[in-house]
Amino acid sequence: MTLTGDRVAAAASIFGDLFLAISQSGETADTIDALQVAQAAGMTTAALTNKPGASLAEKVAYHCLNRCGPERC
């Protein structure tokens, strides 16, 4: 399920108060937009990324770096 826009605010009441963003690069615009909505709704935020210092990592309260190497397409 992808949570963006008003779905994030609704998810706060369904799933509790933690928003977990997952992004390989940590730069995915839709994910960062959803994060901002979650923060505005007062949710605690966390992210799982593969890139230290990524925009997403800098914007959340908690960050987990997975260190799985470069993305392979």
Helices and strands as residue ranges (DSSP letters): H 6-15, E 18-23, H 29-40, E 44-49, H 55-59, E 62-65
